[in-house]
Amino acid sequence: MTVLIGGLIGLGIGTIVLCIMWAIRWKLVFGDFEDYPWLLYTSILAALVIIGVGSKLI
């Protein structure tokens, strides 16, 4: 059970890191990030949902 919880938390953190890296890449390629705030918000929301699901299973 602890392995499952750890895996879900790790997945959530991994998602956040991946989203930040994607956001940086997006900014480098397209220049202006203000035009695409939904990308950042969607990424944060997805990570929170994964962490939320993980905490519900505890």
C-alpha distance matrix in Angstrom:
0.0 3.8 5.4 5.1 6.4 8.6 9.8 10.8 12.5 14.1 15.3 16.8 18.6 19.7 21.1 23.0 24.4 25.4 27.1 29.0 30.2 31.3 33.1 34.9 35.9 37.1 39.2 40.7 41.6 42.7 43.9 43.4 40.0 41.3 42.2 38.5 36.5 34.6 32.9 31.4 30.6 28.9 26.8 25.7 25.0 22.8 20.7 20.5 19.4 16.5 15.4 16.2 14.1 11.0 11.9 12.6 9.1 8.1
3.8 0.0 3.8 5.4 5.1 6.0 8.4 9.9 10.6 12.0 14.0 15.3 16.4 17.8 19.7 21.2 22.3 23.8 25.6 27.1 28.2 29.7 31.4 33.0 34.1 35.6 37.4 38.8 40.0 41.3 42.2 41.8 38.4 39.8 40.9 37.4 35.3 33.7 31.9 30.1 29.5 28.1 25.7 24.4 24.2 22.3 19.7 19.5 19.2 16.2 14.4 15.8 14.5 10.9 11.4 13.3 10.5 8.6
5.4 3.8 0.0 3.8 5.5 5.1 6.0 8.6 9.9 10.2 12.0 14.2 15.2 15.8 18.0 19.9 20.6 21.7 23.9 25.5 26.3 27.7 29.7 31.2 32.0 33.6 35.7 36.8 37.9 39.4 40.4 40.3 37.0 38.8 39.7 36.2 34.3 32.7 30.6 29.0 28.8 27.2 24.6 23.8 23.8 21.4 18.8 19.4 19.0 15.5 14.5 16.4 14.9 11.3 13.0 14.8 12.0 11.1
5.1 5.4 3.8 0.0 3.8 5.5 5.0 6.2 8.7 9.7 10.4 12.4 14.3 14.9 16.3 18.6 19.9 20.5 22.4 24.4 25.4 26.3 28.4 30.2 31.0 32.1 34.4 35.8 36.6 37.8 39.1 38.8 35.4 37.0 37.7 34.0 32.2 30.3 28.4 27.0 26.5 24.6 22.3 21.6 21.2 18.6 16.5 16.9 16.0 12.6 12.0 13.6 11.5 8.3 10.6 11.9 8.9 9.1
6.4 5.1 5.5 3.8 0.0 3.8 5.4 5.2 6.2 8.5 9.7 10.6 12.4 13.9 15.2 16.8 18.4 19.7 21.1 22.9 24.3 25.4 27.0 28.9 30.1 31.2 33.1 34.8 35.8 36.9 37.8 37.3 33.7 35.1 36.1 32.5 30.4 28.7 27.0 25.3 24.5 23.1 20.8 19.5 19.2 17.2 14.7 14.5 14.1 11.0 9.4 11.0 9.8 6.1 7.5 9.7 7.6 6.9
8.6 6.0 5.1 5.5 3.8 0.0 3.8 5.5 5.2 6.0 8.5 9.8 10.5 11.9 14.0 15.4 16.3 17.8 19.8 21.1 22.2 23.8 25.5 27.0 28.2 29.7 31.5 32.8 34.1 35.4 36.2 36.0 32.6 34.3 35.4 31.9 29.9 28.6 26.6 24.6 24.4 23.2 20.5 19.3 19.6 17.6 14.6 15.1 15.4 12.1 10.4 13.0 12.4 8.7 10.2 13.1 11.3 10.4
9.8 8.4 6.0 5.0 5.4 3.8 0.0 3.8 5.5 5.0 6.0 8.6 9.9 10.1 12.0 14.3 15.1 15.9 18.0 19.8 20.6 21.8 23.9 25.5 26.3 27.7 29.8 31.1 32.0 33.4 34.6 34.5 31.2 33.1 33.9 30.3 28.6 27.1 24.8 23.3 23.3 21.6 18.8 18.3 18.6 16.0 13.4 14.7 14.4 10.7 10.3 13.1 11.8 8.7 11.4 13.7 11.8 12.1
10.8 9.9 8.6 6.2 5.2 5.5 3.8 0.0 3.8 5.3 4.9 6.2 8.7 9.6 10.4 12.5 14.2 15.0 16.4 18.5 19.8 20.6 22.4 24.4 25.3 26.3 28.4 30.1 31.0 32.0 33.1 32.7 29.2 30.7 31.5 27.9 26.0 24.2 22.3 20.8 20.3 18.6 16.2 15.4 15.2 12.8 10.4 11.2 10.7 7.1 6.7 9.4 8.2 5.3 8.5 10.8 9.6 10.5
12.5 10.6 9.9 8.7 6.2 5.2 5.5 3.8 0.0 3.8 5.4 5.0 6.2 8.4 9.7 10.7 12.4 14.0 15.3 16.8 18.4 19.8 21.1 22.9 24.3 25.4 27.1 28.8 30.1 31.1 31.8 31.3 27.8 29.3 30.5 27.0 24.8 23.6 21.7 19.6 19.3 18.2 15.5 14.1 14.6 12.8 9.6 10.1 10.9 7.9 5.9 9.2 9.5 6.6 8.4 11.6 11.3 11.2
14.1 12.0 10.2 9.7 8.5 6.0 5.0 5.3 3.8 0.0 3.8 5.4 5.1 5.9 8.4 9.9 10.4 11.9 14.0 15.3 16.3 17.9 19.7 21.1 22.2 23.8 25.6 26.9 28.1 29.5 30.4 30.3 27.0 28.9 30.1 26.6 24.9 23.8 21.4 19.5 19.8 18.7 15.5 14.8 15.9 13.7 10.5 12.2 13.2 9.8 8.9 12.5 12.6 9.9 12.1 15.2 14.5 14.5
15.3 14.0 12.0 10.4 9.7 8.5 6.0 4.9 5.4 3.8 0.0 3.8 5.5 4.9 6.0 8.7 9.8 10.2 12.0 14.2 15.1 16.0 18.0 19.9 20.6 21.8 24.0 25.4 26.3 27.5 28.7 28.6 25.3 27.2 27.9 24.3 22.8 21.3 18.8 17.5 17.8 16.1 13.0 13.0 13.7 10.9 8.3 10.7 11.0 7.4 8.0 11.5 11.1 9.3 12.3 14.8 14.2 15.2
16.8 15.3 14.2 12.4 10.6 9.8 8.6 6.2 5.0 5.4 3.8 0.0 3.8 5.4 5.1 6.4 8.8 9.8 10.6 12.5 14.3 15.2 16.5 18.6 19.9 20.7 22.6 24.5 25.5 26.3 27.2 26.6 23.2 24.7 25.7 22.1 20.2 18.8 16.7 14.9 14.8 13.5 10.6 9.7 10.5 8.4 5.1 7.2 8.3 5.5 5.3 9.0 9.7 8.6 10.8 13.5 13.9 14.8
18.6 16.4 15.2 14.3 12.4 10.5 9.9 8.7 6.2 5.1 5.5 3.8 0.0 3.8 5.4 5.1 6.3 8.5 9.8 10.7 12.4 14.1 15.3 16.7 18.4 19.7 21.2 22.8 24.3 25.4 25.9 25.6 22.2 24.0 25.4 22.1 20.2 19.5 17.2 14.8 15.4 14.9 11.5 10.4 12.4 10.9 7.3 9.4 11.5 9.2 8.2 12.0 13.2 11.6 13.3 16.5 16.9 17.1
19.7 17.8 15.8 14.9 13.9 11.9 10.1 9.6 8.4 5.9 4.9 5.4 3.8 0.0 3.8 5.5 5.1 6.0 8.5 9.9 10.5 12.0 14.1 15.4 16.3 17.9 19.9 21.1 22.3 23.7 24.6 24.8 21.7 23.9 25.0 21.6 20.2 19.4 16.6 14.9 16.1 15.0 11.4 11.5 13.6 11.3 8.5 11.6 13.1 10.4 10.7 14.4 14.9 13.5 15.9 18.7 18.7 19.4
21.1 19.7 18.0 16.3 15.2 14.0 12.0 10.4 9.7 8.4 6.0 5.1 5.4 3.8 0.0 3.8 5.5 5.0 6.0 8.6 9.8 10.3 12.0 14.2 15.1 15.9 18.1 19.8 20.6 21.6 22.8 22.5 19.3 21.3 22.0 18.5 17.1 16.0 13.2 11.8 12.8 11.3 7.8 8.5 10.3 7.9 5.7 9.3 10.5 8.6 9.8 13.0 13.7 13.2 15.7 18.0 18.5 19.8
23.0 21.2 19.9 18.6 16.8 15.4 14.3 12.5 10.7 9.9 8.7 6.4 5.1 5.5 3.8 0.0 3.8 5.5 5.1 6.2 8.6 9.7 10.4 12.4 14.2 15.0 16.4 18.4 19.8 20.6 21.1 20.6 17.2 19.0 20.3 17.0 15.2 14.7 12.2 9.9 11.0 10.7 7.1 6.6 9.5 8.5 5.8 8.7 11.2 10.1 10.3 13.4 15.0 14.6 16.3 19.0 20.0 20.8
24.4 22.3 20.6 19.9 18.4 16.3 15.1 14.2 12.4 10.4 9.8 8.8 6.3 5.1 5.5 3.8 0.0 3.8 5.4 5.1 6.2 8.5 9.8 10.7 12.3 14.0 15.3 16.6 18.3 19.7 20.1 20.3 17.3 19.7 21.1 18.1 16.8 16.8 13.8 11.7 13.7 13.6 9.8 10.0 13.2 12.0 9.5 12.5 14.9 13.3 13.4 16.8 18.2 17.3 19.2 22.1 22.7 23.3
25.4 23.8 21.7 20.5 19.7 17.8 15.9 15.0 14.0 11.9 10.2 9.8 8.5 6.0 5.0 5.5 3.8 0.0 3.8 5.5 5.1 6.0 8.5 9.9 10.4 12.0 14.1 15.3 16.3 17.8 18.9 19.3 16.4 19.2 19.9 16.7 16.1 15.7 12.2 11.1 13.4 12.5 8.8 10.5 13.2 11.3 9.9 13.5 15.1 13.5 14.6 17.9 18.7 18.2 20.6 23.0 23.5 24.6
27.1 25.6 23.9 22.4 21.1 19.8 18.0 16.4 15.3 14.0 12.0 10.6 9.8 8.5 6.0 5.1 5.4 3.8 0.0 3.8 5.4 4.9 6.0 8.6 9.7 10.1 12.1 14.1 15.0 15.8 16.7 16.5 13.4 15.7 16.5 13.2 12.3 11.9 8.7 7.3 9.8 9.2 5.7 7.6 10.5 9.5 8.7 12.0 13.8 13.2 14.5 17.2 18.4 18.6 20.7 22.9 23.9 25.2
29.0 27.1 25.5 24.4 22.9 21.1 19.8 18.5 16.8 15.3 14.2 12.5 10.7 9.9 8.6 6.2 5.1 5.5 3.8 0.0 3.8 5.4 5.0 6.2 8.6 9.7 10.5 12.4 14.2 15.1 15.2 15.2 12.2 14.7 16.3 13.5 12.4 13.2 10.2 7.9 10.9 11.6 8.4 9.1 12.7 12.5 11.1 13.9 16.4 15.9 16.4 19.2 20.9 20.8 22.4 25.0 26.2 27.0
30.2 28.2 26.3 25.4 24.3 22.2 20.6 19.8 18.4 16.3 15.1 14.3 12.4 10.5 9.8 8.6 6.2 5.1 5.4 3.8 0.0 3.8 5.4 5.1 6.2 8.5 9.9 10.6 12.3 14.0 14.6 15.4 13.1 16.3 17.5 14.8 14.7 15.4 12.0 10.7 14.0 14.1 10.9 12.5 15.8 14.9 13.7 16.9 19.0 18.0 18.8 21.9 23.2 22.8 24.9 27.4 28.2 29.1
31.3 29.7 27.7 26.3 25.4 23.8 21.8 20.6 19.8 17.9 16.0 15.2 14.1 12.0 10.3 9.7 8.5 6.0 4.9 5.4 3.8 0.0 3.8 5.5 5.0 6.0 8.5 9.8 10.4 11.7 13.1 13.8 11.4 14.6 15.0 12.2 12.6 12.9 9.2 9.1 12.5 12.1 9.4 12.0 14.8 13.7 13.5 16.8 18.4 17.8 19.3 22.0 23.1 23.3 25.5 27.7 28.6 29.9
33.1 31.4 29.7 28.4 27.0 25.5 23.9 22.4 21.1 19.7 18.0 16.5 15.3 14.1 12.0 10.4 9.8 8.5 6.0 5.0 5.4 3.8 0.0 3.8 5.4 5.0 6.1 8.6 9.9 10.2 10.8 10.7 8.0 11.1 12.1 9.5 9.6 10.8 7.6 6.8 10.6 11.2 9.1 11.1 14.1 14.1 14.0 16.8 18.8 18.9 20.0 22.4 23.9 24.4 26.2 28.4 29.7 30.9
34.9 33.0 31.2 30.2 28.9 27.0 25.5 24.4 22.9 21.1 19.9 18.6 16.7 15.4 14.2 12.4 10.7 9.9 8.6 6.2 5.1 5.5 3.8 0.0 3.8 5.4 5.1 6.2 8.6 9.9 9.7 10.7 8.9 12.4 13.8 12.1 12.4 14.3 11.3 10.3 14.0 15.0 12.7 14.2 17.6 17.5 16.9 19.7 22.0 21.7 22.5 25.2 26.9 26.9 28.6 31.1 32.3 33.2
35.9 34.1 32.0 31.0 30.1 28.2 26.3 25.3 24.3 22.2 20.6 19.9 18.4 16.3 15.1 14.2 12.3 10.4 9.7 8.6 6.2 5.0 5.4 3.8 0.0 3.8 5.4 5.1 6.1 8.4 9.4 11.3 10.3 14.0 14.5 12.7 14.0 15.3 12.0 12.1 15.9 16.0 13.9 16.2 19.2 18.6 18.4 21.5 23.3 22.8 24.1 26.9 28.0 28.2 30.3 32.6 33.5 34.7
37.1 35.6 33.6 32.1 31.2 29.7 27.7 26.3 25.4 23.8 21.8 20.7 19.7 17.9 15.9 15.0 14.0 12.0 10.1 9.7 8.5 6.0 5.0 5.4 3.8 0.0 3.8 5.5 5.2 5.8 7.5 8.6 7.4 11.1 11.0 9.2 11.1 12.4 9.4 10.3 13.9 14.2 12.9 15.4 18.0 17.8 18.3 21.1 22.7 22.8 24.4 26.7 27.9 28.6 30.6 32.6 33.8 35.3
39.2 37.4 35.7 34.4 33.1 31.5 29.8 28.4 27.1 25.6 24.0 22.6 21.2 19.9 18.1 16.4 15.3 14.1 12.1 10.5 9.9 8.5 6.1 5.1 5.4 3.8 0.0 3.8 5.5 5.3 4.8 6.0 5.5 9.3 10.2 9.4 11.0 13.3 11.1 11.1 14.8 15.9 14.7 16.6 19.5 19.9 20.1 22.6 24.6 24.9 26.1 28.3 30.0 30.5 32.2 34.4 35.8 37.0
40.7 38.8 36.8 35.8 34.8 32.8 31.1 30.1 28.8 26.9 25.4 24.5 22.8 21.1 19.8 18.4 16.6 15.3 14.1 12.4 10.6 9.8 8.6 6.2 5.1 5.5 3.8 0.0 3.8 5.9 5.4 8.4 9.1 12.8 13.4 13.0 14.8 17.0 14.4 14.6 18.3 19.2 17.6 19.6 22.6 22.6 22.6 25.4 27.4 27.3 28.4 31.0 32.4 32.7 34.6 36.9 38.0 39.2
41.6 40.0 37.9 36.6 35.8 34.1 32.0 31.0 30.1 28.1 26.3 25.5 24.3 22.3 20.6 19.8 18.3 16.3 15.0 14.2 12.3 10.4 9.9 8.6 6.1 5.2 5.5 3.8 0.0 3.8 5.8 8.9 9.9 13.5 13.0 12.5 15.2 16.7 14.2 15.3 18.9 19.2 18.0 20.6 23.2 22.9 23.4 26.3 27.9 27.8 29.4 31.8 33.0 33.5 35.7 37.7 38.7 40.2
42.7 41.3 39.4 37.8 36.9 35.4 33.4 32.0 31.1 29.5 27.5 26.3 25.4 23.7 21.6 20.6 19.7 17.8 15.8 15.1 14.0 11.7 10.2 9.9 8.4 5.8 5.3 5.9 3.8 0.0 3.8 5.9 7.5 10.5 9.6 9.8 12.8 14.6 12.8 14.2 17.5 18.1 17.7 20.1 22.4 22.6 23.5 26.1 27.6 28.1 29.7 31.7 33.1 34.0 35.9 37.7 39.1 40.7
43.9 42.2 40.4 39.1 37.8 36.2 34.6 33.1 31.8 30.4 28.7 27.2 25.9 24.6 22.8 21.1 20.1 18.9 16.7 15.2 14.6 13.1 10.8 9.7 9.4 7.5 4.8 5.4 5.8 3.8 0.0 3.8 6.5 9.3 9.6 10.6 12.9 15.6 14.1 14.7 18.0 19.3 18.8 20.6 23.3 23.9 24.4 26.7 28.7 29.3 30.5 32.5 34.2 35.0 36.6 38.7 40.2 41.6
43.4 41.8 40.3 38.8 37.3 36.0 34.5 32.7 31.3 30.3 28.6 26.6 25.6 24.8 22.5 20.6 20.3 19.3 16.5 15.2 15.4 13.8 10.7 10.7 11.3 8.6 6.0 8.4 8.9 5.9 3.8 0.0 3.8 5.7 6.3 8.0 10.1 13.1 12.4 12.9 15.7 17.4 17.5 19.0 21.4 22.5 23.3 25.2 27.2 28.2 29.4 31.0 33.0 34.0 35.4 37.2 39.1 40.5
40.0 38.4 37.0 35.4 33.7 32.6 31.2 29.2 27.8 27.0 25.3 23.2 22.2 21.7 19.3 17.2 17.3 16.4 13.4 12.2 13.1 11.4 8.0 8.9 10.3 7.4 5.5 9.1 9.9 7.5 6.5 3.8 0.0 3.8 5.4 5.4 6.7 9.8 9.1 9.2 12.0 13.9 13.9 15.3 17.7 18.9 19.7 21.4 23.5 24.6 25.7 27.3 29.3 30.4 31.6 33.5 35.4 36.8
41.3 39.8 38.8 37.0 35.1 34.3 33.1 30.7 29.3 28.9 27.2 24.7 24.0 23.9 21.3 19.0 19.7 19.2 15.7 14.7 16.3 14.6 11.1 12.4 14.0 11.1 9.3 12.8 13.5 10.5 9.3 5.7 3.8 0.0 3.8 5.4 5.7 9.3 10.1 10.0 11.8 14.2 15.1 15.9 17.8 19.7 20.7 21.9 23.9 25.6 26.5 27.6 29.9 31.3 32.2 33.8 36.1 37.5
42.2 40.9 39.7 37.7 36.1 35.4 33.9 31.5 30.5 30.1 27.9 25.7 25.4 25.0 22.0 20.3 21.1 19.9 16.5 16.3 17.5 15.0 12.1 13.8 14.5 11.0 10.2 13.4 13.0 9.6 9.6 6.3 5.4 3.8 0.0 3.8 6.2 8.6 9.5 10.9 12.4 14.0 15.4 16.9 18.3 19.9 21.5 22.8 24.3 26.0 27.5 28.4 30.3 32.0 33.2 34.5 36.7 38.4
38.5 37.4 36.2 34.0 32.5 31.9 30.3 27.9 27.0 26.6 24.3 22.1 22.1 21.6 18.5 17.0 18.1 16.7 13.2 13.5 14.8 12.2 9.5 12.1 12.7 9.2 9.4 13.0 12.5 9.8 10.6 8.0 5.4 5.4 3.8 0.0 3.8 5.4 5.8 7.6 9.3 10.5 11.8 13.6 15.0 16.2 17.9 19.5 20.8 22.4 24.0 25.1 26.8 28.4 29.8 31.1 33.2 35.0
36.5 35.3 34.3 32.2 30.4 29.9 28.6 26.0 24.8 24.9 22.8 20.2 20.2 20.2 17.1 15.2 16.8 16.1 12.3 12.4 14.7 12.6 9.6 12.4 14.0 11.1 11.0 14.8 15.2 12.8 12.9 10.1 6.7 5.7 6.2 3.8 0.0 3.8 5.4 5.4 6.3 8.6 10.0 10.9 12.3 14.3 15.8 16.8 18.4 20.4 21.5 22.4 24.5 26.1 27.2 28.5 30.8 32.4
34.6 33.7 32.7 30.3 28.7 28.6 27.1 24.2 23.6 23.8 21.3 18.8 19.5 19.4 16.0 14.7 16.8 15.7 11.9 13.2 15.4 12.9 10.8 14.3 15.3 12.4 13.3 17.0 16.7 14.6 15.6 13.1 9.8 9.3 8.6 5.4 3.8 0.0 3.8 5.4 5.0 5.8 8.3 9.8 10.2 11.9 14.1 15.0 16.0 18.1 19.8 20.4 22.0 24.1 25.3 26.3 28.6 30.5
32.9 31.9 30.6 28.4 27.0 26.6 24.8 22.3 21.7 21.4 18.8 16.7 17.2 16.6 13.2 12.2 13.8 12.2 8.7 10.2 12.0 9.2 7.6 11.3 12.0 9.4 11.1 14.4 14.2 12.8 14.1 12.4 9.1 10.1 9.5 5.8 5.4 3.8 0.0 3.8 5.6 5.3 6.2 8.8 10.0 10.6 12.5 14.4 15.4 16.8 18.6 19.9 21.3 22.9 24.6 25.8 27.7 29.6
31.4 30.1 29.0 27.0 25.3 24.6 23.3 20.8 19.6 19.5 17.5 14.9 14.8 14.9 11.8 9.9 11.7 11.1 7.3 7.9 10.7 9.1 6.8 10.3 12.1 10.3 11.1 14.6 15.3 14.2 14.7 12.9 9.2 10.0 10.9 7.6 5.4 5.4 3.8 0.0 3.8 5.5 5.1 6.3 8.6 9.9 10.8 12.4 14.3 15.6 16.8 18.2 20.1 21.4 22.7 24.4 26.4 27.8
30.6 29.5 28.8 26.5 24.5 24.4 23.3 20.3 19.3 19.8 17.8 14.8 15.4 16.1 12.8 11.0 13.7 13.4 9.8 10.9 14.0 12.5 10.6 14.0 15.9 13.9 14.8 18.3 18.9 17.5 18.0 15.7 12.0 11.8 12.4 9.3 6.3 5.0 5.6 3.8 0.0 3.8 5.4 5.2 6.1 8.5 10.0 10.5 12.2 14.3 15.4 16.1 18.2 20.0 20.9 22.2 24.6 26.2
28.9 28.1 27.2 24.6 23.1 23.2 21.6 18.6 18.2 18.7 16.1 13.5 14.9 15.0 11.3 10.7 13.6 12.5 9.2 11.6 14.1 12.1 11.2 15.0 16.0 14.2 15.9 19.2 19.2 18.1 19.3 17.4 13.9 14.2 14.0 10.5 8.6 5.8 5.3 5.5 3.8 0.0 3.8 5.5 5.0 6.1 8.6 9.8 10.4 12.4 14.3 15.0 16.4 18.4 19.9 20.8 22.9 24.9
26.8 25.7 24.6 22.3 20.8 20.5 18.8 16.2 15.5 15.5 13.0 10.6 11.5 11.4 7.8 7.1 9.8 8.8 5.7 8.4 10.9 9.4 9.1 12.7 13.9 12.9 14.7 17.6 18.0 17.7 18.8 17.5 13.9 15.1 15.4 11.8 10.0 8.3 6.2 5.1 5.4 3.8 0.0 3.8 5.4 5.2 6.3 8.7 10.0 10.8 12.5 14.1 15.6 16.8 18.6 20.1 21.8 23.5
25.7 24.4 23.8 21.6 19.5 19.3 18.3 15.4 14.1 14.8 13.0 9.7 10.4 11.5 8.5 6.6 10.0 10.5 7.6 9.1 12.5 12.0 11.1 14.2 16.2 15.4 16.6 19.6 20.6 20.1 20.6 19.0 15.3 15.9 16.9 13.6 10.9 9.8 8.8 6.3 5.2 5.5 3.8 0.0 3.8 5.5 5.2 6.2 8.6 10.0 10.6 12.0 14.3 15.4 16.4 18.2 20.3 21.6
25.0 24.2 23.8 21.2 19.2 19.6 18.6 15.2 14.6 15.9 13.7 10.5 12.4 13.6 10.3 9.5 13.2 13.2 10.5 12.7 15.8 14.8 14.1 17.6 19.2 18.0 19.5 22.6 23.2 22.4 23.3 21.4 17.7 17.8 18.3 15.0 12.3 10.2 10.0 8.6 6.1 5.0 5.4 3.8 0.0 3.8 5.5 5.1 6.1 8.7 9.9 10.2 12.2 14.2 15.2 16.2 18.6 20.3
22.8 22.3 21.4 18.6 17.2 17.6 16.0 12.8 12.8 13.7 10.9 8.4 10.9 11.3 7.9 8.5 12.0 11.3 9.5 12.5 14.9 13.7 14.1 17.5 18.6 17.8 19.9 22.6 22.9 22.6 23.9 22.5 18.9 19.7 19.9 16.2 14.3 11.9 10.6 9.9 8.5 6.1 5.2 5.5 3.8 0.0 3.8 5.5 5.1 6.3 8.8 9.7 10.7 12.5 14.4 15.4 17.1 19.2
20.7 19.7 18.8 16.5 14.7 14.6 13.4 10.4 9.6 10.5 8.3 5.1 7.3 8.5 5.7 5.8 9.5 9.9 8.7 11.1 13.7 13.5 14.0 16.9 18.4 18.3 20.1 22.6 23.4 23.5 24.4 23.3 19.7 20.7 21.5 17.9 15.8 14.1 12.5 10.8 10.0 8.6 6.3 5.2 5.5 3.8 0.0 3.8 5.4 5.2 6.3 8.5 10.0 10.7 12.4 14.3 15.8 17.3
20.5 19.5 19.4 16.9 14.5 15.1 14.7 11.2 10.1 12.2 10.7 7.2 9.4 11.6 9.3 8.7 12.5 13.5 12.0 13.9 16.9 16.8 16.8 19.7 21.5 21.1 22.6 25.4 26.3 26.1 26.7 25.2 21.4 21.9 22.8 19.5 16.8 15.0 14.4 12.4 10.5 9.8 8.7 6.2 5.1 5.5 3.8 0.0 3.8 5.5 5.1 5.9 8.5 9.7 10.4 12.1 14.4 15.7
19.4 19.2 19.0 16.0 14.1 15.4 14.4 10.7 10.9 13.2 11.0 8.3 11.5 13.1 10.5 11.2 14.9 15.1 13.8 16.4 19.0 18.4 18.8 22.0 23.3 22.7 24.6 27.4 27.9 27.6 28.7 27.2 23.5 23.9 24.3 20.8 18.4 16.0 15.4 14.3 12.2 10.4 10.0 8.6 6.1 5.1 5.4 3.8 0.0 3.8 5.5 4.9 6.1 8.5 9.8 10.4 12.5 14.7
16.5 16.2 15.5 12.6 11.0 12.1 10.7 7.1 7.9 9.8 7.4 5.5 9.2 10.4 8.6 10.1 13.3 13.5 13.2 15.9 18.0 17.8 18.9 21.7 22.8 22.8 24.9 27.3 27.8 28.1 29.3 28.2 24.6 25.6 26.0 22.4 20.4 18.1 16.8 15.6 14.3 12.4 10.8 10.0 8.7 6.3 5.2 5.5 3.8 0.0 3.8 5.4 5.2 6.2 8.8 10.0 11.1 13.1
15.4 14.4 14.5 12.0 9.4 10.4 10.3 6.7 5.9 8.9 8.0 5.3 8.2 10.7 9.8 10.3 13.4 14.6 14.5 16.4 18.8 19.3 20.0 22.5 24.1 24.4 26.1 28.4 29.4 29.7 30.5 29.4 25.7 26.5 27.5 24.0 21.5 19.8 18.6 16.8 15.4 14.3 12.5 10.6 9.9 8.8 6.3 5.1 5.5 3.8 0.0 3.8 5.5 5.0 6.2 8.7 10.1 11.1
16.2 15.8 16.4 13.6 11.0 13.0 13.1 9.4 9.2 12.5 11.5 9.0 12.0 14.4 13.0 13.4 16.8 17.9 17.2 19.2 21.9 22.0 22.4 25.2 26.9 26.7 28.3 31.0 31.8 31.7 32.5 31.0 27.3 27.6 28.4 25.1 22.4 20.4 19.9 18.2 16.1 15.0 14.1 12.0 10.2 9.7 8.5 5.9 4.9 5.4 3.8 0.0 3.8 5.3 5.2 6.2 8.9 10.3
14.1 14.5 14.9 11.5 9.8 12.4 11.8 8.2 9.5 12.6 11.1 9.7 13.2 14.9 13.7 15.0 18.2 18.7 18.4 20.9 23.2 23.1 23.9 26.9 28.0 27.9 30.0 32.4 33.0 33.1 34.2 33.0 29.3 29.9 30.3 26.8 24.5 22.0 21.3 20.1 18.2 16.4 15.6 14.3 12.2 10.7 10.0 8.5 6.1 5.2 5.5 3.8 0.0 3.8 5.5 5.1 6.5 9.2
11.0 10.9 11.3 8.3 6.1 8.7 8.7 5.3 6.6 9.9 9.3 8.6 11.6 13.5 13.2 14.6 17.3 18.2 18.6 20.8 22.8 23.3 24.4 26.9 28.2 28.6 30.5 32.7 33.5 34.0 35.0 34.0 30.4 31.3 32.0 28.4 26.1 24.1 22.9 21.4 20.0 18.4 16.8 15.4 14.2 12.5 10.7 9.7 8.5 6.2 5.0 5.3 3.8 0.0 3.8 5.5 5.4 6.9
11.9 11.4 13.0 10.6 7.5 10.2 11.4 8.5 8.4 12.1 12.3 10.8 13.3 15.9 15.7 16.3 19.2 20.6 20.7 22.4 24.9 25.5 26.2 28.6 30.3 30.6 32.2 34.6 35.7 35.9 36.6 35.4 31.6 32.2 33.2 29.8 27.2 25.3 24.6 22.7 20.9 19.9 18.6 16.4 15.2 14.4 12.4 10.4 9.8 8.8 6.2 5.2 5.5 3.8 0.0 3.8 5.4 5.4
12.6 13.3 14.8 11.9 9.7 13.1 13.7 10.8 11.6 15.2 14.8 13.5 16.5 18.7 18.0 19.0 22.1 23.0 22.9 25.0 27.4 27.7 28.4 31.1 32.6 32.6 34.4 36.9 37.7 37.7 38.7 37.2 33.5 33.8 34.5 31.1 28.5 26.3 25.8 24.4 22.2 20.8 20.1 18.2 16.2 15.4 14.3 12.1 10.4 10.0 8.7 6.2 5.1 5.5 3.8 0.0 3.8 5.6
9.1 10.5 12.0 8.9 7.6 11.3 11.8 9.6 11.3 14.5 14.2 13.9 16.9 18.7 18.5 20.0 22.7 23.5 23.9 26.2 28.2 28.6 29.7 32.3 33.5 33.8 35.8 38.0 38.7 39.1 40.2 39.1 35.4 36.1 36.7 33.2 30.8 28.6 27.7 26.4 24.6 22.9 21.8 20.3 18.6 17.1 15.8 14.4 12.5 11.1 10.1 8.9 6.5 5.4 5.4 3.8 0.0 3.8
8.1 8.6 11.1 9.1 6.9 10.4 12.1 10.5 11.2 14.5 15.2 14.8 17.1 19.4 19.8 20.8 23.3 24.6 25.2 27.0 29.1 29.9 30.9 33.2 34.7 35.3 37.0 39.2 40.2 40.7 41.6 40.5 36.8 37.5 38.4 35.0 32.4 30.5 29.6 27.8 26.2 24.9 23.5 21.6 20.3 19.2 17.3 15.7 14.7 13.1 11.1 10.3 9.2 6.9 5.4 5.6 3.8 0.0
